Amino acid sequence: MMRSSDLEVWNYAKNEGFCIVSKDSDYYQLSILYGWPPKVLWLRVGNCSTDRIEELVNNHQSVIHSFGVDPVQSILVLQ
């Protein structure tokens, strides 16, 4: 899906039951516009290494899990 538009990725995630994990604010804006599903995990970390992303996700595993099963929350922002 590398050449797919944001909306195509959005619809694919919605139809397949996926959560979108992105550093791109466009998915946050789509979530505000369309609601969910899909849920959006927005990584607000700017330019950083893959190791930093891995560390961020690992350090917030319980928060991410709770977000995934929460029936109301649609956006999770990690910084």
Buried (B, 14 or more C-beta within 10 A) or exposed (E): EEEEEBEEBBBBBBEEEEBBBBEBEBBBEBBEEBEBBBBBBBBEBEEEEEEEBEEBBEEBEEEBEEBEEEEEEBBBEBE
